[in-house]
Amino acid sequence: MMNAPSISMALRFVSTLSSPSIRDELQSVRNHFFSLLIVCTVLVAVGVILEDADRWFPSGKPTVDRDTGVVIANPSVKWQKMLVHLGWLLIIVGVVGEGFFETDIFWADETLETFDNTLLAITTDQAGSAAKSATTAHVEADAAVSSSSNALNLATGARKEADSFEKDIVSVKKHAADAESLLAAALKEAAAAQAELVRINTPRSLTNEDALIAALSSFKGTEYTIYAFEDDETIQFTRQVGEVLGKIEWVRKQPVNHSIGVTYLNVFSSDFKDAVPVCIETGVQVSVQTKESIAEIGSTPPQNLPKVVQAAIALRDALPSSVLPPHERNVSKSLVVDTEPNEGPVSICVGKKP
């Protein structure tokens, strides 16, 4: 336990922090000890009652074994002895607890009294200091009044300088806003350039194959000739296009005649007879061999057009959403109409990447 001077010094310190809460905690501790004291008193009372268990509960008479002649005590005697022992144990625990918690209550009451006296002394001391401070403040106030006129003059000059500074600040903020706007635009352009660089460096590939197959599956058996631009990226992409068209059983036709001076590429196999002619378009260009002009195709309901024209239009419309990375020139929006006999009847030029 702390001695009285130590408690006084500690309370003087903590009272400056949160005196009401500390006193409430001390009071709570004291109440807790008092509650435990009541519990111990109840234990003593219960112990006294159990101490006379042999009087409260009849033990009955012992019995004699007819065969052996041995006297057998009634089982209730054991319970009476256990209750008596329990009663003595409760009395001992209760008495010890009462002595312990009465000491704690005395300590708590003494601590609360010391705490209250300390707070009273501190409050009295603070009141005296406040009176001295009030006298000093009055003297200082008189001095402040005498210097207020000088302060007013200085404030007037400072106000003029502040107005000038305010104009400068407005100008600086405007320049800063302009700079932020330029920076945002530059960052946006840089992001767009970065995205375009990624697109340029990313080879084309087909996605959403299920949707593409669903759009073209009703034109099973459509014959087509495929062409490709002469670079590795286009050759790989052309192979993907041919594989998807093969899944829906479109029939790839090879050129019957190999023209002199025309380059052919081994896209699907190393057999020259299976080679693909070169084309020089940009993006995918779909052509169809038909007698109808482009004007007639545009003015005729799709269901009334020849099946091969419907197939070419379906391919042109389904491809753009299936090509990655996306670009507006991945697939030509125009349908090329060839009225002259060709290898077709549908021709697909897989041109260079836009």
PyMOL commands that set and color helices and strands:
alter all, ss='L'
color gray80, all
select helices_A, chain A and resi 4-51+53-56+76-201+209-219+232-247+272-274+294-299+302-304+307-318+320-322
alter helices_A, ss='H'
color red, helices_A
select strands_A, chain A and resi 63-64+71-72+205-206+223-228+251-252+264-265+276-277+284-289+323-324+336-338+346-350
alter strands_A, ss='S'
color yellow, strands_A
deselect
rebuild
show_as cartoon
